[in-house]
Amino acid sequence: METTPTLQRPWFPRTVGSAGYLLGSFPLHLAAFIVTVVGLSFGFGTLIIWLGVPALAATLYAIRGFATLERHAAARMTGRPVPRLPYTPAPEGASTLRAFQQPLRDPQAWLDALWGFVSFIVSTLTFCLGLLWVLAPLATIASPVAFWIQVHGFHVHYSGLGDLLDVPFPELLSLGINMLLGLILTATAPLMLPALARAQLAVGEGLLSMRARDRAAVAHLTGSRDAIRQAETHALRRLERDIHDGPQQRLVRLNMDLARAQRQFETDPEMARTILADAQAQAQETLAELRQLSRGIAPPILVDRGLEAAISEAAARSSVPVTIYASLPDLPDHVATAAYFVTAESLVNVNKHSQAASAEVFAAVQDEALYLTISDDGIGGADAAKGHGLAGLAERLRGVDGTLKVSSPVGGPTQIEAVIPCGS
């Protein structure tokens, strides 16, 4: 069951959760600081007798445990997932001793050690300030009680700011100032406690998680680039194959027929006219096939008039009636291009394989993402794993951080859903 991150909850649970994090995490940072100082001091101090190497490695492993706890606490507070594989693994086939000493070669392990120092300083400050705001409501309530007990219970004069200012009823002035300060702190607690928690979390994010997140982002971009290259390669190979097997063969035959008609024109005009009629029919078929293949190439209308017009043009070429529901703003070029290819390829599959009587295209932008759905009432059975161009579409969408979902049970209906982030 998913839970809302603490810093994204309503004001009261957010305030209570932030206070719990500030006060509860201080012992963790204190323990990490002690282990860091003692372990690194001992390790560096004994390097001369080689005892320091295993001591430093053991210290870095201990600090790693504290850092892991902080990462999980930060994930619960912010909702950002714990970064995967923040540490560099030992080389494959490394000996046990070398694997044990791997933290000494890992930059993240030393960043953990730096966090052990810095986080203690920051957490000490945030702990003290957080404790002040946590105790403010109690102080506000306790002030009049303490005043009554001191004056009427123990008959002790209540001294404070009122005595220094030498005003009438100094006890009431001092009590009022104390309660006013308590009320101000209580009122500002929903702002200050989460702010202090975010400041402490920022230290952990910068030292414990940023490097791993950067590496993951680079890996993701590399994967996206490879996916785009693979999708383009597959599309070009398929287009080349289709041109070779279709229009190219027709054009070769057309050229031969025209040459034969030219030879027959003087001796047998009727035969020549028959050949030319067949050639004209072949030319029409070739033109239709080229138009069909052009769906694999982004049309000029996509650049000139946008995705909505390009979808309408693709639907107009379909032999299966297509109903379009779309109201789209201007989209980034890569988003519009990817969405067009999904629509065009899906409609090609509808015409070739679905045996459908009708199809629908729905396109809308919501939450900074384009949602595209192509559905038909055909026989179903479409599967990205089986081909039909769907595997290539999934690769193309992966290159723009999009996703493709295919629902096509045997007997139908078929529904293809694509989600493309507009800021990808």
SULWOFEN-V854550 format. One record per residue. N is the residue number from 0. RES is the residue in one small letter. PSI is psi in radians with two decimals (NA if undefined). D_FIRST is the distance of its C-alpha to the first C-alpha in whole Angstrom. Layout:
# SULWOFEN-V854550
n->N res->RES psi->PSI d_first->D_FIRST
n->N res->RES psi->PSI d_first->D_FIRST
This chain:
# SULWOFEN-V854550
n->0 res->m psi->2.20 d_first->0
n->1 res->e psi->2.45 d_first->4
n->2 res->t psi->2.58 d_first->7
n->3 res->t psi->2.31 d_first->10
n->4 res->p psi->2.58 d_first->13
n->5 res->t psi->-0.77 d_first->15
n->6 res->l psi->-0.04 d_first->18
n->7 res->q psi->0.12 d_first->17
n->8 res->r psi->2.97 d_first->16
n->9 res->p psi->2.94 d_first->19
n->10 res->w psi->-0.71 d_first->22
n->11 res->f psi->-0.92 d_first->22
n->12 res->p psi->-0.50 d_first->18
n->13 res->r psi->-0.72 d_first->19
n->14 res->t psi->-0.80 d_first->23
n->15 res->v psi->-0.76 d_first->21
n->16 res->g psi->-0.69 d_first->19
n->17 res->s psi->-0.72 d_first->22
n->18 res->a psi->-0.73 d_first->24
n->19 res->g psi->-0.69 d_first->22
n->20 res->y psi->-0.79 d_first->22
n->21 res->l psi->-0.78 d_first->25
n->22 res->l psi->-0.64 d_first->27
n->23 res->g psi->-0.46 d_first->24
n->24 res->s psi->-0.21 d_first->25
n->25 res->f psi->-0.78 d_first->28
n->26 res->p psi->-0.62 d_first->29
n->27 res->l psi->-0.80 d_first->27
n->28 res->h psi->-0.59 d_first->29
n->29 res->l psi->-0.82 d_first->32
n->30 res->a psi->-0.71 d_first->32
n->31 res->a psi->-0.68 d_first->31
n->32 res->f psi->-0.76 d_first->34
n->33 res->i psi->-0.81 d_first->36
n->34 res->v psi->-0.71 d_first->35
n->35 res->t psi->-0.86 d_first->36
n->36 res->v psi->-0.88 d_first->40
n->37 res->v psi->-0.83 d_first->41
n->38 res->g psi->-0.81 d_first->40
n->39 res->l psi->-0.64 d_first->41
n->40 res->s psi->-0.80 d_first->44
n->41 res->f psi->-0.74 d_first->45
n->42 res->g psi->-0.88 d_first->44
n->43 res->f psi->-0.54 d_first->46
n->44 res->g psi->-0.38 d_first->49
n->45 res->t psi->0.25 d_first->49
n->46 res->l psi->-0.52 d_first->49
n->47 res->i psi->-0.43 d_first->53
n->48 res->i psi->0.32 d_first->53
n->49 res->w psi->-0.04 d_first->50
n->50 res->l psi->-0.38 d_first->47
n->51 res->g psi->-0.53 d_first->46
n->52 res->v psi->-0.96 d_first->44
n->53 res->p psi->-0.53 d_first->42
n->54 res->a psi->-0.74 d_first->41
n->55 res->l psi->-0.74 d_first->40
n->56 res->a psi->-0.78 d_first->38
n->57 res->a psi->-0.67 d_first->36
n->58 res->t psi->-0.76 d_first->36
n->59 res->l psi->-0.62 d_first->34
n->60 res->y psi->-0.71 d_first->32
n->61 res->a psi->-0.74 d_first->31
n->62 res->i psi->-0.60 d_first->30
n->63 res->r psi->-0.66 d_first->28
n->64 res->g psi->-0.79 d_first->26
n->65 res->f psi->-0.71 d_first->26
n->66 res->a psi->-0.67 d_first->25
n->67 res->t psi->-0.73 d_first->22
n->68 res->l psi->-0.72 d_first->21
n->69 res->e psi->-0.67 d_first->22
n->70 res->r psi->-0.75 d_first->20
n->71 res->h psi->-0.67 d_first->17
n->72 res->a psi->-0.72 d_first->17
n->73 res->a psi->-0.64 d_first->18
n->74 res->a psi->-0.71 d_first->15
n->75 res->r psi->-0.56 d_first->13
n->76 res->m psi->-0.77 d_first->16
n->77 res->t psi->-0.40 d_first->17
n->78 res->g psi->-0.10 d_first->14
n->79 res->r psi->2.30 d_first->16
n->80 res->p psi->2.68 d_first->15
n->81 res->v psi->2.25 d_first->17
n->82 res->p psi->2.47 d_first->20
n->83 res->r psi->2.44 d_first->21
n->84 res->l psi->1.06 d_first->24
n->85 res->p psi->-0.32 d_first->26
n->86 res->y psi->2.57 d_first->29
n->87 res->t psi->2.12 d_first->31
n->88 res->p psi->2.80 d_first->32
n->89 res->a psi->2.61 d_first->35
n->90 res->p psi->2.56 d_first->37
n->91 res->e psi->2.33 d_first->37
n->92 res->g psi->0.09 d_first->40
n->93 res->a psi->2.61 d_first->40
n->94 res->s psi->2.88 d_first->41
n->95 res->t psi->-0.72 d_first->40
n->96 res->l psi->-0.76 d_first->41
n->97 res->r psi->-0.67 d_first->41
n->98 res->a psi->-0.67 d_first->37
n->99 res->f psi->-0.58 d_first->37
n->100 res->q psi->0.10 d_first->39
n->101 res->q psi->-0.66 d_first->37
n->102 res->p psi->-0.47 d_first->35
n->103 res->l psi->-0.39 d_first->39
n->104 res->r psi->-0.02 d_first->39
n->105 res->d psi->2.03 d_first->35
n->106 res->p psi->-0.58 d_first->35
n->107 res->q psi->-0.57 d_first->32
n->108 res->a psi->-0.66 d_first->33
n->109 res->w psi->-0.51 d_first->35
n->110 res->l psi->-0.62 d_first->33
n->111 res->d psi->-0.74 d_first->31
n->112 res->a psi->-0.71 d_first->34
n->113 res->l psi->-0.68 d_first->35
n->114 res->w psi->-0.64 d_first->32
n->115 res->g psi->-0.62 d_first->33
n->116 res->f psi->-0.97 d_first->36
n->117 res->v psi->-0.73 d_first->34
n->118 res->s psi->-0.56 d_first->31
n->119 res->f psi->-0.72 d_first->33
n->120 res->i psi->-0.81 d_first->36
n->121 res->v psi->-0.76 d_first->33
n->122 res->s psi->-0.53 d_first->31
n->123 res->t psi->-0.76 d_first->34
n->124 res->l psi->-0.83 d_first->35
n->125 res->t psi->-0.54 d_first->31
n->126 res->f psi->-0.81 d_first->31
n->127 res->c psi->-0.79 d_first->34
n->128 res->l psi->-0.71 d_first->34
n->129 res->g psi->-0.71 d_first->30
n->130 res->l psi->-0.63 d_first->32
n->131 res->l psi->-0.81 d_first->35
n->132 res->w psi->-0.51 d_first->32
n->133 res->v psi->-0.69 d_first->30
n->134 res->l psi->-0.19 d_first->33
n->135 res->a psi->-0.84 d_first->35
n->136 res->p psi->-0.68 d_first->34
n->137 res->l psi->-0.68 d_first->35
n->138 res->a psi->-0.64 d_first->38
n->139 res->t psi->-0.73 d_first->39
n->140 res->i psi->-0.62 d_first->39
n->141 res->a psi->-0.36 d_first->41
n->142 res->s psi->-0.91 d_first->43
n->143 res->p psi->-0.56 d_first->45
n->144 res->v psi->-0.79 d_first->45
n->145 res->a psi->-0.67 d_first->46
n->146 res->f psi->-0.80 d_first->49
n->147 res->w psi->-0.76 d_first->50
n->148 res->i psi->-0.74 d_first->50
n->149 res->q psi->-0.76 d_first->52
n->150 res->v psi->-0.82 d_first->54
n->151 res->h psi->-0.45 d_first->55
n->152 res->g psi->-0.81 d_first->54
n->153 res->f psi->-0.03 d_first->55
n->154 res->h psi->0.76 d_first->58
n->155 res->v psi->2.38 d_first->57
n->156 res->h psi->2.28 d_first->58
n->157 res->y psi->1.82 d_first->54
n->158 res->s psi->2.66 d_first->55
n->159 res->g psi->-2.65 d_first->53
n->160 res->l psi->-0.55 d_first->54
n->161 res->g psi->-0.62 d_first->56
n->162 res->d psi->-0.68 d_first->58
n->163 res->l psi->-0.65 d_first->59
n->164 res->l psi->-0.18 d_first->59
n->165 res->d psi->0.98 d_first->62
n->166 res->v psi->2.82 d_first->60
n->167 res->p psi->2.53 d_first->61
n->168 res->f psi->1.06 d_first->58
n->169 res->p psi->-0.53 d_first->57
n->170 res->e psi->-0.73 d_first->54
n->171 res->l psi->-0.66 d_first->53
n->172 res->l psi->-0.78 d_first->53
n->173 res->s psi->-0.73 d_first->51
n->174 res->l psi->-0.75 d_first->48
n->175 res->g psi->-0.71 d_first->48
n->176 res->i psi->-0.75 d_first->47
n->177 res->n psi->-0.76 d_first->45
n->178 res->m psi->-0.63 d_first->43
n->179 res->l psi->-0.78 d_first->43
n->180 res->l psi->-0.71 d_first->41
n->181 res->g psi->-0.71 d_first->39
n->182 res->l psi->-0.67 d_first->38
n->183 res->i psi->-0.78 d_first->38
n->184 res->l psi->-0.69 d_first->35
n->185 res->t psi->-0.73 d_first->33
n->186 res->a psi->-0.55 d_first->33
n->187 res->t psi->-0.07 d_first->32
n->188 res->a psi->-0.73 d_first->30
n->189 res->p psi->-0.34 d_first->27
n->190 res->l psi->-0.75 d_first->28
n->191 res->m psi->-0.74 d_first->30
n->192 res->l psi->-0.82 d_first->27
n->193 res->p psi->-0.60 d_first->24
n->194 res->a psi->-0.72 d_first->27
n->195 res->l psi->-0.68 d_first->28
n->196 res->a psi->-0.73 d_first->25
n->197 res->r psi->-0.66 d_first->25
n->198 res->a psi->-0.76 d_first->28
n->199 res->q psi->-0.68 d_first->27
n->200 res->l psi->-0.56 d_first->24
n->201 res->a psi->-0.61 d_first->27
n->202 res->v psi->-0.81 d_first->29
n->203 res->g psi->-0.69 d_first->26
n->204 res->e psi->-0.75 d_first->25
n->205 res->g psi->-0.68 d_first->29
n->206 res->l psi->-0.53 d_first->30
n->207 res->l psi->-0.51 d_first->27
n->208 res->s psi->-0.40 d_first->25
n->209 res->m psi->-0.75 d_first->27
n->210 res->r psi->-0.76 d_first->29
n->211 res->a psi->-0.67 d_first->26
n->212 res->r psi->-0.67 d_first->25
n->213 res->d psi->-0.74 d_first->29
n->214 res->r psi->-0.71 d_first->29
n->215 res->a psi->-0.66 d_first->26
n->216 res->a psi->-0.72 d_first->27
n->217 res->v psi->-0.76 d_first->31
n->218 res->a psi->-0.68 d_first->29
n->219 res->h psi->-0.77 d_first->27
n->220 res->l psi->-0.67 d_first->31
n->221 res->t psi->-0.75 d_first->33
n->222 res->g psi->-0.69 d_first->30
n->223 res->s psi->-0.74 d_first->31
n->224 res->r psi->-0.74 d_first->34
n->225 res->d psi->-0.66 d_first->35
n->226 res->a psi->-0.72 d_first->33
n->227 res->i psi->-0.77 d_first->35
n->228 res->r psi->-0.75 d_first->38
n->229 res->q psi->-0.73 d_first->37
n->230 res->a psi->-0.74 d_first->36
n->231 res->e psi->-0.68 d_first->40
n->232 res->t psi->-0.79 d_first->42
n->233 res->h psi->-0.72 d_first->40
n->234 res->a psi->-0.73 d_first->41
n->235 res->l psi->-0.70 d_first->45
n->236 res->r psi->-0.72 d_first->45
n->237 res->r psi->-0.71 d_first->45
n->238 res->l psi->-0.73 d_first->47
n->239 res->e psi->-0.76 d_first->49
n->240 res->r psi->-0.75 d_first->49
n->241 res->d psi->-0.68 d_first->49
n->242 res->i psi->-0.72 d_first->52
n->243 res->h psi->-0.74 d_first->54
n->244 res->d psi->-0.33 d_first->54
n->245 res->g psi->-1.63 d_first->54
n->246 res->p psi->-0.64 d_first->56
n->247 res->q psi->-0.78 d_first->58
n->248 res->q psi->-0.67 d_first->59
n->249 res->r psi->-0.71 d_first->60
n->250 res->l psi->-0.65 d_first->62
n->251 res->v psi->-0.79 d_first->64
n->252 res->r psi->-0.69 d_first->65
n->253 res->l psi->-0.75 d_first->66
n->254 res->n psi->-0.72 d_first->68
n->255 res->m psi->-0.72 d_first->70
n->256 res->d psi->-0.72 d_first->70
n->257 res->l psi->-0.68 d_first->72
n->258 res->a psi->-0.68 d_first->74
n->259 res->r psi->-0.69 d_first->75
n->260 res->a psi->-0.65 d_first->76
n->261 res->q psi->-0.66 d_first->78
n->262 res->r psi->-0.58 d_first->80
n->263 res->q psi->-0.22 d_first->81
n->264 res->f psi->-0.65 d_first->81
n->265 res->e psi->-0.69 d_first->85
n->266 res->t psi->-0.60 d_first->86
n->267 res->d psi->1.40 d_first->83
n->268 res->p psi->-0.68 d_first->82
n->269 res->e psi->-0.78 d_first->80
n->270 res->m psi->-0.69 d_first->78
n->271 res->a psi->-0.75 d_first->77
n->272 res->r psi->-0.67 d_first->76
n->273 res->t psi->-0.77 d_first->74
n->274 res->i psi->-0.72 d_first->72
n->275 res->l psi->-0.64 d_first->72
n->276 res->a psi->-0.76 d_first->70
n->277 res->d psi->-0.68 d_first->68
n->278 res->a psi->-0.70 d_first->67
n->279 res->q psi->-0.72 d_first->66
n->280 res->a psi->-0.71 d_first->64
n->281 res->q psi->-0.69 d_first->62
n->282 res->a psi->-0.73 d_first->62
n->283 res->q psi->-0.74 d_first->60
n->284 res->e psi->-0.71 d_first->58
n->285 res->t psi->-0.74 d_first->57
n->286 res->l psi->-0.74 d_first->57
n->287 res->a psi->-0.69 d_first->54
n->288 res->e psi->-0.66 d_first->52
n->289 res->l psi->-0.67 d_first->52
n->290 res->r psi->-0.68 d_first->51
n->291 res->q psi->-0.74 d_first->48
n->292 res->l psi->-0.48 d_first->48
n->293 res->s psi->-0.20 d_first->47
n->294 res->r psi->-0.38 d_first->44
n->295 res->g psi->-0.01 d_first->43
n->296 res->i psi->2.33 d_first->44
n->297 res->a psi->2.20 d_first->43
n->298 res->p psi->2.74 d_first->46
n->299 res->p psi->-0.53 d_first->48
n->300 res->i psi->-0.48 d_first->46
n->301 res->l psi->-0.67 d_first->43
n->302 res->v psi->-0.69 d_first->45
n->303 res->d psi->-0.72 d_first->47
n->304 res->r psi->-0.05 d_first->45
n->305 res->g psi->3.08 d_first->41
n->306 res->l psi->-0.70 d_first->39
n->307 res->e psi->-0.75 d_first->39
n->308 res->a psi->-0.65 d_first->43
n->309 res->a psi->-0.67 d_first->42
n->310 res->i psi->-0.74 d_first->39
n->311 res->s psi->-0.69 d_first->42
n->312 res->e psi->-0.73 d_first->45
n->313 res->a psi->-0.67 d_first->43
n->314 res->a psi->-0.60 d_first->42
n->315 res->a psi->-0.49 d_first->46
n->316 res->r psi->-0.15 d_first->47
n->317 res->s psi->2.37 d_first->45
n->318 res->s psi->-0.36 d_first->47
n->319 res->v psi->2.26 d_first->44
n->320 res->p psi->2.31 d_first->43
n->321 res->v psi->2.24 d_first->40
n->322 res->t psi->2.30 d_first->39
n->323 res->i psi->2.30 d_first->37
n->324 res->y psi->1.76 d_first->35
n->325 res->a psi->2.40 d_first->35
n->326 res->s psi->1.70 d_first->35
n->327 res->l psi->2.46 d_first->35
n->328 res->p psi->-3.11 d_first->36
n->329 res->d psi->2.34 d_first->38
n->330 res->l psi->2.70 d_first->35
n->331 res->p psi->2.60 d_first->36
n->332 res->d psi->-0.75 d_first->38
n->333 res->h psi->-0.56 d_first->36
n->334 res->v psi->-0.82 d_first->33
n->335 res->a psi->-0.71 d_first->36
n->336 res->t psi->-0.81 d_first->37
n->337 res->a psi->-0.75 d_first->34
n->338 res->a psi->-0.65 d_first->33
n->339 res->y psi->-0.80 d_first->37
n->340 res->f psi->-0.67 d_first->37
n->341 res->v psi->-0.80 d_first->34
n->342 res->t psi->-0.85 d_first->35
n->343 res->a psi->-0.81 d_first->39
n->344 res->e psi->-0.68 d_first->38
n->345 res->s psi->-0.71 d_first->35
n->346 res->l psi->-0.57 d_first->38
n->347 res->v psi->-0.77 d_first->41
n->348 res->n psi->-0.64 d_first->38
n->349 res->v psi->-0.78 d_first->39
n->350 res->n psi->-0.61 d_first->42
n->351 res->k psi->-0.70 d_first->43
n->352 res->h psi->-0.41 d_first->40
n->353 res->s psi->-0.45 d_first->39
n->354 res->q psi->0.62 d_first->42
n->355 res->a psi->2.70 d_first->40
n->356 res->a psi->-0.38 d_first->42
n->357 res->s psi->2.82 d_first->40
n->358 res->a psi->2.80 d_first->37
n->359 res->e psi->2.55 d_first->35
n->360 res->v psi->2.18 d_first->34
n->361 res->f psi->2.29 d_first->31
n->362 res->a psi->2.27 d_first->31
n->363 res->a psi->2.69 d_first->30
n->364 res->v psi->2.23 d_first->28
n->365 res->q psi->2.40 d_first->25
n->366 res->d psi->0.76 d_first->23
n->367 res->e psi->0.57 d_first->26
n->368 res->a psi->2.57 d_first->25
n->369 res->l psi->2.17 d_first->28
n->370 res->y psi->2.14 d_first->26
n->371 res->l psi->2.22 d_first->29
n->372 res->t psi->2.23 d_first->29
n->373 res->i psi->2.12 d_first->32
n->374 res->s psi->2.70 d_first->32
n->375 res->d psi->2.88 d_first->35
n->376 res->d psi->0.59 d_first->36
n->377 res->g psi->-2.75 d_first->37
n->378 res->i psi->-0.12 d_first->37
n->379 res->g psi->-2.83 d_first->34
n->380 res->g psi->0.08 d_first->33
n->381 res->a psi->2.48 d_first->32
n->382 res->d psi->2.25 d_first->30
n->383 res->a psi->-0.49 d_first->30
n->384 res->a psi->-0.36 d_first->31
n->385 res->k psi->-0.15 d_first->34
n->386 res->g psi->-2.15 d_first->36
n->387 res->h psi->0.42 d_first->37
n->388 res->g psi->-0.20 d_first->36
n->389 res->l psi->-0.61 d_first->33
n->390 res->a psi->-0.71 d_first->32
n->391 res->g psi->-0.62 d_first->34
n->392 res->l psi->-0.71 d_first->32
n->393 res->a psi->-0.72 d_first->29
n->394 res->e psi->-0.76 d_first->31
n->395 res->r psi->-0.75 d_first->32
n->396 res->l psi->-0.63 d_first->29
n->397 res->r psi->-0.53 d_first->28
n->398 res->g psi->-0.34 d_first->31
n->399 res->v psi->0.43 d_first->30
n->400 res->d psi->0.39 d_first->26
n->401 res->g psi->3.00 d_first->25
n->402 res->t psi->2.65 d_first->24
n->403 res->l psi->2.27 d_first->25
n->404 res->k psi->2.23 d_first->23
n->405 res->v psi->2.17 d_first->26
n->406 res->s psi->1.91 d_first->26
n->407 res->s psi->1.26 d_first->29
n->408 res->p psi->2.70 d_first->29
n->409 res->v psi->2.24 d_first->33
n->410 res->g psi->-0.18 d_first->35
n->411 res->g psi->3.13 d_first->33
n->412 res->p psi->3.02 d_first->32
n->413 res->t psi->2.38 d_first->31
n->414 res->q psi->2.16 d_first->28
n->415 res->i psi->2.13 d_first->28
n->416 res->e psi->2.26 d_first->26
n->417 res->a psi->2.38 d_first->26
n->418 res->v psi->2.15 d_first->24
n->419 res->i psi->2.03 d_first->26
n->420 res->p psi->2.30 d_first->26
n->421 res->c psi->-0.27 d_first->29
n->422 res->g psi->0.22 d_first->29
n->423 res->s psi->NA d_first->29
